[in-house]
Amino acid sequence: MRIKILGSAAGGGFPQWNCGCVLCRGVRERKLSTSARTQCQVAISSGEDWFLLNASPDLRAQIEGTAELQPRAARQSPIAGVLVTGGDLDQVLGLLLLRELHPIRIYATASVRRLLRNHNTFFKMLSQEPGQSLWTDITPGVSFALASPAGSSSALVCRPMALQGGFPAYVGERRASTLLAGQAVLGLVIESNHGGGRLAYFPVVADLDANLTTVLNSCDLLLFDGTFWTDDELIRIQGGGRTARQMGHLPISGPGGSLERLSQLQRPRKIFVHINNTNPILDQNSPEYQEVRNAGWEVAEDGWEFKL
């Protein structure tokens, strides 16, 4: 299995368009040991077809920057499908960039599919022609083989896992009450039936339990929620707002943070993705970055590739 990190930042990217914090100014002025990052996006393949893990708002630029995802004929794409882990705009807006009548399979829970396909006028653009978008319901805990729009199975098998967390704020309480809460946020465990390693993709994690930790320790590569360094990060920088946990993200540092909670992981290579523009681990000269590295973690950058 090939895995490419096309984007490693949280929503808004790095630098964020309306942010003048120390980190965003530093990367713009090239005064920090860091690199600009697009919004979180991963692509995987075990052959000719590629599958996207979510669809970021930066997807078009990410495709144009990745030769493997570019057309091989006059009207063609190697992108066969998209696996959607939730309904956040940062995870689904890129679907609207795939509206040019090219068949594509979209995997999502029934609740997220209803949210996007039935409750949102914009996403009707993905169904202008019969067979344009093949929405395929997935169920937490039930493994399935990734398939092309024509139905041919790839060697990749995915097991979605239900995580704590709710539907995005734009859904509203009334509409959310008609959906299944256990289908709001997913993590993905993916492997090839041809052998090789196992990928865990968990870009949004609100909390951990013993079962999830065991699953993560059974994988070879872990791409994990690195959104915030501290729980009060945005409050300190912006002077208000919500905590990391209130936004559905386990902070990296502090009591009960991911560094502490996942310190016993032995098997996987551990990499933080979905990194917010305010997170000091973005600066490779910061003590926070060094603490992460000393703990055996890496900080993802756009363009990284792995083979399992």
N, C-alpha and C positions, 0 to 999 in steps of 0.2 A: 504494500500500500504506500502510495505517495501522499504526502501531506504538505500543503503550502499555506503559510500564513500570509494572506494578502493585505490584511489590516490588523493592527494590534491595539489601537486606542479605543476608548469608550466613546459614547455618543458625542458628536461635535468634533472628534479628531484632535490632533495635537500638532500645532497650536489650534485652539478653538477660536472661531471667527470673531467672537465678541469678548474675548478674555485678554486682559493685560496683566495677568499674574506673573510672578517672577519666572516661572517655567516657560510660559508662552512667550514672554518678551525675550527670554534667553535663547529659545530656539529660533525665533525670528531674527534676532541680532547675531546669531551664531556665536554666542558667548558661553554656551553650556556644552558639556560633553554628552550630547544626546542627538537624536534624529527626529525629524517630523514623522508623524504616523497618521495613516488613514484609519477610518472606523473599522471595528473588529469584523474580520472576514476570513474564513478558512475554506480551502477547496481540497477535495480528496479524490483519489483515483486508484483503480487497480488494473487499468488497461487503457482503452481509447477514450471511454466516457469519463467525464468529471462531474462530481456532485458538490454543490455549495452547501456549507453549513451556515444557514441564514443568508440574508441578502441585504447587505449594508447600503446606505445612501451613496456610498462612494464606489458602488460596484462597477459602473462603466469604466472609470479610470483604472480600477484594479484589474479588470479584464484586459484593457489596452496595455497594461504594464506586465502582463503575464502571457508569454507566447503560447503556452499550452492551452489556454482558454480562448484563443482567437480562431476565427473561422478557417477551415481548410478547403473551402469551396466558395462559389459565388454567393450562395445563400445557405449557410450551414453553421452549426456551432457544436463544439465538443461538450458543451454543458448539457447534461441529460436531466438533471433534477436539482431540487433545493430541499434541504431538510430544515424546517422552521422549529426553533426551540421555544418560541413564545410570540406574543403579539406586540412587543415593544416596537416603536417606529424604527429604531436603529437596527432591528432584526428583519424588518419586512419591507421598508420603503424601496429597497433595491429590486423587489419583484416588479415594480412598476416600470423599471428600466428594461425589463425582459418582455415587453408587450408587443414586439414586432412580429406577431403571428408565427413565432417559432414554437413548435411543440415542446413542452417541458413538464416534467412531473414535479408536483409540489407535495411534500410530505408534511403533515401537521396533525395535531390532535383534532378531534371532531369539534371541540369548542373553539379552538383558534381558527379552524377552517370556516366555521359559521361566522365568527367575528369578522374575518377578512372578506369572505366571498358573499355572504348573505347580508351583512349589516353595513357594508361600506361601498358607496357608489364608485369610488376611484378604482377599486380592485376588479370591477366589472370589465375594465379594459383588458384584463387577462383572459376574458372569455368571449372575445368578439367573434371567434370562429369555432365551430365544433372541433374538439380535440386540441385546441390551442394550449390549454392548461389542464393537466390531469391531476386533480386534487385527490390525494390518497390519504385516508385517515390512518393514523397510527395510535397505538394504545400503550401507555406506560407499562413496562415490564414484559411486553410481547416483542420478540425479535422478528425482524423481517429483512429480506434481501433487497438491496437497492436495485431498481430496474429502470430501464430507459423508457421514454414515452411509448415506444412500440411494444413494451412488455418484456423485453429480453433482460434476464437477471444478470447483474454483475457478480463479481466474487465477494463484494462487500456486504457484510451483515451488520445491522444496527440494532442495538437494544436501547430504547429510550427509557429514561428513568424520571419519575415524577419528583420534583423538588418543591420545597416550601416556597411560597410566594403567591401573589395574586395577579390578576389581569391589570394591564396598564391603566393609569388614571383616566385616560380618554374614554375608556369603556363605560365608566359610570357604575354606581352601585346597583341601579335597577337592572341594567342589562347584564352585569356580571352575575347577578343572582339567578339568571336563566342558564348559565354556563356551569360546567363542572370544574370546581376549584383545583382538583388534582390534575387537570390538563393545562394549567396556565403556564407553568415553567418546566422545562425539560433539561436534563443533561443527556449526553449521548455517549454510549460505549460502542465503538466500531472496530471490527476486525475483518480479515479476509479469510474465506474458507479455503484459500490456497496456502494457508500458513502465514507465518510472520507475526508481528506484534499486534498489540491492542492499543487503540487510541481512546482516551477519555476526554471529551470536550464539554467543559462545564464553565461557560463564560459568565453566568449569573447564578450565584449561590448565596442564599440568605442564611443558611445554617447547615451544620453537619451533624450526622449521627453515626453510630457505630457501623451500621449496615453500609452507608455510603462510603465511609472511610475504608472499609474492607474492599468494596468494589474498586475504589481508586487505586488501592494497593495491588490489585490484580492486573493492572494495566502497565504498559511499557512507556507510554508518553501521556502526560497529563497537561492539558491546557486549561488553566483554572482562573477563576475570577480574581483579577488584580486591580479592581476599580479604584479602591481607596486605601490609603495607608492607615489612616485613623478613622474612628467612628465619627468624629466631629469635624472632619476635614473641611467640608464646604461651609459649615457654620463659622469656623475660624477665618477662612479666607474671604467669604462673602459677607460676613456679618449677620447671617441668618440662613434659614432653610432647614432641611431635614438631615438627620444623621444617615450614615451609610446603611445601617441596619434598617432604618425606616424606609429606605429606598430599595431594600431587597438585596443588599450586598454585604457579605461578611468582610470586615476590614482585615487588612493583612496583619497589622501590629496589635499589640496590647493583649490583655487577658481575654482569652477566648477567640483571638484572631486566628487567621488561617495558618500563620507561621507556627503558632503554638499547637493548634488543633491537628495539623498534619505533620507534625515533627517526627512521627514514627513511621512515615511512609518510607519503604526501603526499595521497592522495585522500580517505580516509574522515574523517568526523567521529568522534572517538574518545572513548568514554565508559566509565568503569569501573563495573561492576555486581558483585553478589555480594560486598559489602563486609563484612568481619567487624567485630564490635562493638569490637574492639581496635585497629582501623586508624585512625591519627591523621588520615588525609585526611577523616574524617567531620567534623572541626572546621574550619570555614571560616577560622578565625583562626590555624590552625597553619602552621608553615613547610612541613610536608609537603604540605598542601593547596595552598599557593602554588607549591610546586615542580611539582606535577602540572599546575596551570593554566598555569604558564610554559612547560611542555613541550607545551602544546596539547591536553591532556586535560581532560575534565569528570568530575565525580563525580555519579553518578546519584542522583536522589531519586524517591520514589514519586510517581506521577501524571504524570510527563513523557510527552509524546506527540510523535510525529514522523510526517511524511508524505513518502513517497518516490515 
